[in-house]
Amino acid sequence: MSSFSESALEKKLSELSNSQQSVQTLSLWIIHHRKHSGLIVKVWHRELKKAKCSRKLTFLYLANDVIQNSKKKGPEFTKDFETVLVDACSHVASDADENCKKHMERLLNIWKERSLYRADFIQQLKLAIEDSNSPKPAGQPTAVQNTLILSAEEKRAVKRSYQKIQEEEDDEDDDYRSHMSPRNTDASATQLTEELVKALQDLENAASGDAAVRQKIASLPQEVQDVSLLEKIADKEAADKLSKTVDEACLLLAEYNGRLAAELEDRRQLARMLTEYISSQKEALNEREKKLEEYKQKLARVTQVRKELKSHIQSLPDLSLLPNVTGGLAPLPSAGDLFSTD
């Protein structure tokens, strides 16, 4: 993964497209360089204002992806974006049509539902959108725009996708270990077990096992896959019909690919959890073995004391075998007897 520089970020932002892959790829790169979050947000804000109207919403999708997926790594991006989001939303809304504003409001609702920002700050963002200039005529949403929103709202593909970086960069390993430290207490071990069980249950409904969607994809008409068949289109009505079919196929495939990516990340996360679980169980086993050895030694010492005490007791004289000192002996003389002249 390339090193960070302001010019490199500017170049990547200039190449950003409204495709899901483009947004997620740049999001991964940005999160990887989260140490520069302040500068990244500053450049993002500046380039957003320079971008064409048709690309401004994509910048918000990028911010949304970064904010949501960097949350577990740290609060840097959430805090830094908060300083510019009011102005950014106002700026984007000022050139946006009603359809674009609906997408923006949908993002804000997601942030509110997931408690990414305070309710009063979300309200500020909504007011910034409402107070913008008069809207332009709304256009039809593209399949890609819908997919980008679905990706952030309904799928977990992006949720942990930044952790791929940890497999590529050794210097990220310690971050993961600190986040998933060994569980030493019974309570934390129980929590880890519950998380592991839940992760396994979630995979029961994995995308790879969705036969219905795979059947839909297999049933797509050949026209959406073969460019050469476009020559058979004879009129505008047929072209519009095919265009609608292609958009639907694009949305279906993009969503399913996102689900497959989510499943892949879930399985990687599960593998890490299993590794962590095994490690924690080995550590717990070692601790229990040490405790067992410690108490075995205590038991041996107590047993030895018990044995010696029993031996000591057996060596003591039996008082019941001693002669009766009160019976069979003459009584002591009295004082009168001692001084008697008889």
C-alpha positions in Angstrom: 0.0 0.0 0.0 1.4 3.3 -1.1 2.7 5.9 1.4 0.7 9.0 2.3 1.2 12.5 0.9 -1.1 15.4 0.3 -0.5 15.2 -3.5 -1.2 11.5 -3.5 -4.5 12.0 -1.8 -5.5 14.8 -4.2 -4.7 12.5 -7.1 -6.8 9.7 -5.6 -9.7 12.0 -5.0 -9.5 13.3 -8.5 -9.8 9.7 -9.8 -12.6 8.8 -7.4 -15.7 7.5 -9.2 -19.2 6.8 -8.0 -18.6 3.0 -8.2 -18.7 1.0 -5.0 -15.3 -0.5 -5.6 -13.7 3.0 -6.1 -15.2 4.4 -2.9 -14.2 1.3 -0.8 -10.7 1.1 -2.2 -9.9 4.8 -1.4 -11.6 4.4 2.0 -9.3 1.5 2.9 -6.3 3.6 1.9 -7.5 6.6 3.9 -8.2 4.5 7.0 -4.8 2.9 6.7 -3.2 6.4 7.0 -5.5 7.5 9.8 -2.5 9.1 11.6 -2.9 11.9 9.1 -6.7 12.2 9.6 -6.6 16.0 10.2 -4.8 16.7 6.9 -6.9 14.1 5.1 -10.2 15.7 6.1 -8.8 19.2 5.2 -7.9 18.0 1.7 -11.2 16.1 1.3 -13.1 19.3 2.2 -11.1 21.4 -0.2 -11.4 18.9 -3.1 -15.1 18.5 -2.5 -15.6 22.2 -3.2 -13.6 21.9 -6.4 -15.4 18.8 -7.6 -18.1 18.9 -10.3 -21.7 18.8 -9.0 -22.2 15.3 -10.2 -19.2 14.0 -8.1 -20.0 15.9 -4.8 -22.4 13.2 -3.5 -19.7 10.6 -4.1 -17.4 12.6 -1.7 -20.0 12.2 1.0 -20.3 8.5 0.3 -16.5 8.3 0.8 -16.7 10.2 4.1 -19.6 7.9 5.2 -17.5 4.9 4.4 -14.4 6.2 6.3 -16.4 7.3 9.3 -18.3 4.0 9.7 -15.3 1.7 9.1 -12.7 3.6 11.1 -14.8 3.7 14.2 -13.3 0.6 15.9 -9.8 1.8 15.0 -10.3 5.1 16.8 -12.3 8.4 16.9 -9.9 10.4 14.7 -12.0 10.6 11.6 -15.3 10.9 13.4 -14.0 14.0 15.2 -12.2 15.6 12.3 -15.0 15.2 9.9 -17.4 16.8 12.4 -15.5 20.1 12.0 -16.3 20.3 8.3 -19.5 18.3 7.7 -22.0 21.2 8.3 -20.2 23.3 5.7 -19.8 20.3 3.4 -23.5 19.3 3.6 -24.6 22.9 3.0 -22.2 23.2 0.0 -23.3 19.9 -1.6 -27.0 20.6 -1.0 -26.7 24.1 -2.6 -26.1 22.5 -6.0 -28.2 19.3 -5.4 -31.6 18.3 -6.7 -34.3 16.7 -4.6 -33.1 13.2 -5.3 -29.6 14.0 -4.1 -30.9 15.6 -1.0 -32.9 12.5 -0.2 -29.7 10.4 -0.4 -28.0 12.9 1.9 -30.8 12.7 4.4 -30.7 9.0 4.3 -27.0 9.1 5.2 -27.8 11.3 8.1 -30.5 8.9 9.3 -28.0 6.1 9.2 -25.5 8.1 11.3 -28.2 8.9 13.8 -29.4 5.2 14.0 -25.8 4.0 14.5 -25.0 6.8 17.0 -22.0 8.0 14.9 -22.8 11.6 15.9 -25.0 13.3 18.5 -28.6 13.9 17.7 -28.2 17.7 17.9 -25.3 17.6 15.4 -27.3 15.5 13.0 -30.1 18.1 13.3 -27.5 20.8 12.4 -26.6 18.9 9.3 -30.3 18.5 8.3 -30.8 22.2 8.8 -27.8 22.9 6.6 -29.4 20.9 3.8 -32.8 22.5 4.2 -31.4 26.0 4.3 -29.5 25.5 1.0 -30.5 27.1 -2.3 -33.6 26.1 -4.1 -33.5 22.5 -5.4 -33.0 21.6 -9.1 -35.2 19.1 -10.9 -34.7 15.6 -9.6 -33.2 13.0 -11.8 -33.5 9.2 -11.5 -31.0 7.5 -9.1 -28.5 5.3 -10.6 -28.0 1.7 -9.7 -24.5 2.5 -8.4 -25.8 5.3 -6.1 -28.3 2.9 -4.6 -25.7 0.3 -4.2 -23.3 2.7 -2.4 -26.1 3.5 0.2 -27.0 -0.2 0.6 -23.3 -0.9 1.1 -23.1 1.4 4.1 -26.6 0.7 5.5 -27.4 -2.9 5.0 -24.2 -4.9 4.4 -21.2 -5.7 6.6 -18.8 -6.0 3.7 -17.2 -2.6 4.5 -17.6 -3.0 8.2 -14.4 -4.8 8.7 -12.9 -4.6 5.3 -10.1 -2.2 6.4 -8.7 -5.2 8.4 -7.3 -6.5 5.1 -4.6 -4.0 5.6 -3.5 -5.8 8.7 -2.7 -8.9 6.6 -0.6 -6.8 4.2 1.3 -4.6 6.7 3.2 -6.1 9.7 3.0 -2.8 11.6 -0.7 -3.1 11.9 -0.6 -6.4 13.8 -0.1 -4.8 17.2 -3.2 -2.7 16.7 -5.3 -5.8 16.2 -3.8 -7.5 19.2 -4.5 -4.5 21.4 -8.0 -4.5 20.2 -8.5 -8.2 20.7 -6.4 -8.8 23.8 -6.3 -12.2 25.5 -9.3 -12.7 27.8 -8.2 -13.6 31.2 -11.3 -13.5 33.3 -14.3 -15.8 33.2 -16.6 -13.0 32.3 -14.6 -12.0 29.3 -14.0 -15.6 28.2 -17.8 -16.0 28.3 -18.2 -12.9 26.2 -15.7 -14.2 23.6 -17.5 -17.5 23.5 -20.9 -15.8 22.8 -19.3 -13.6 20.1 -17.9 -16.8 18.5 -21.2 -18.6 18.6 -23.0 -15.5 17.1 -20.4 -15.3 14.3 -21.0 -19.0 13.5 -24.7 -18.5 13.5 -24.4 -15.4 11.2 -22.6 -17.6 8.6 -25.6 -19.9 8.4 -27.2 -17.3 6.2 -24.1 -16.4 4.2 -24.3 -15.1 0.7 -22.6 -18.1 -0.8 -25.5 -20.2 0.3 -28.2 -18.0 -1.2 -29.5 -20.2 -3.9 -32.3 -17.8 -4.8 -30.0 -14.9 -5.7 -27.6 -17.2 -7.6 -30.6 -18.5 -9.6 -31.6 -14.9 -10.4 -28.1 -14.1 -11.6 -28.0 -17.3 -13.7 -31.3 -16.3 -15.3 -30.2 -12.9 -16.4 -30.7 -12.5 -20.2 -27.7 -12.9 -22.5 -28.1 -9.3 -23.7 -26.8 -7.9 -20.4 -23.6 -9.9 -20.8 -22.8 -9.8 -24.5 -22.0 -6.5 -26.1 -22.3 -7.9 -29.6 -26.0 -8.4 -29.1 -26.5 -4.6 -28.9 -26.6 -4.6 -32.7 -30.0 -6.3 -32.6 -31.6 -3.3 -30.9 -33.8 -1.7 -33.5 -35.7 1.1 -31.7 -35.5 3.4 -28.7 -38.2 1.4 -26.8 -36.1 -1.7 -26.9 -33.0 0.2 -25.9 -34.8 1.8 -22.9 -36.0 -1.6 -21.9 -32.6 -3.1 -22.1 -31.1 -0.2 -20.2 -33.5 -0.8 -17.4 -32.6 -4.5 -17.4 -28.9 -3.7 -17.3 -29.4 -1.3 -14.4 -31.3 -3.9 -12.4 -28.6 -6.5 -13.2 -25.9 -4.1 -12.2 -27.7 -3.5 -8.8 -28.3 -7.2 -8.3 -24.6 -8.1 -9.0 -23.2 -5.2 -7.1 -25.3 -6.1 -4.0 -24.4 -9.8 -4.2 -20.7 -9.1 -4.7 -20.9 -6.8 -1.6 -22.6 -9.7 0.3 -19.9 -12.1 -0.8 -17.2 -9.6 0.2 -19.0 -9.3 3.6 -19.0 -13.1 3.9 -15.3 -13.2 3.1 -14.5 -10.6 5.8 -16.8 -12.4 8.2 -14.9 -15.7 7.6 -11.6 -13.9 8.1 -12.9 -12.3 11.3 -14.1 -15.7 12.4 -10.7 -17.2 11.7 -9.1 -14.5 13.9 -11.7 -15.1 16.6 -11.0 -18.8 16.6 -7.3 -18.1 16.8 -7.9 -15.8 19.7 -10.3 -18.2 21.3 -7.8 -21.1 21.1 -5.1 -18.8 22.4 -7.2 -17.6 25.3 -8.2 -21.2 26.1 -4.6 -22.3 26.1 -3.7 -19.4 28.4 -6.6 -20.3 30.7 -5.5 -24.0 30.6 -1.9 -23.0 31.6 -3.3 -20.9 34.5 -5.5 -23.7 35.7 -2.6 -26.1 35.5 -0.5 -23.8 37.6 -3.3 -23.4 40.1 -3.8 -27.2 40.2 -0.1 -27.7 40.8 -0.1 -25.1 43.5 -3.0 -26.7 45.3 -1.5 -30.2 44.9 1.6 -28.9 46.7 -0.7 -27.3 49.4 -2.5 -30.6 49.7 0.8 -32.5 50.1 1.9 -30.1 52.8 -1.4 -30.4 54.7 -1.3 -34.2 54.3 2.2 -34.3 55.7 1.2 -32.2 58.7 -1.8 -34.4 59.3 0.4 -37.5 59.1 2.9 -36.0 61.6 0.2 -34.9 63.9 -1.3 -38.3 63.9 2.1 -39.9 64.6 2.7 -37.4 67.5 -0.7 -38.1 69.0 0.0 -41.8 68.9 3.3 -41.3 70.7 1.6 -39.5 73.6 1.0 -41.7 76.8 -2.4 -43.1 77.4 -3.7 -41.4 80.5 -6.3 -44.1 81.0 -3.5 -46.6 81.8 -1.9 -44.5 84.6 -2.6 -45.7 88.2 -5.4 -44.1 90.2 -3.7 -41.5 92.4 -6.8 -41.0 94.6 -7.5 -44.6 95.5 -5.4 -47.1 97.6 -3.2 -44.5 99.3 -3.3 -43.4 102.9 -4.7 -39.9 103.5 -2.3 -37.1 104.4 -2.0 -36.4 108.1 -3.7 -33.4 109.5 -2.0 -30.5 111.3 -3.1 -31.8 114.7 -1.6 -35.2 114.0 1.7 -33.6 113.1 2.0 -31.8 116.5 0.5 -34.5 118.6 2.8 -35.8 121.5 1.3 -39.2 121.5 
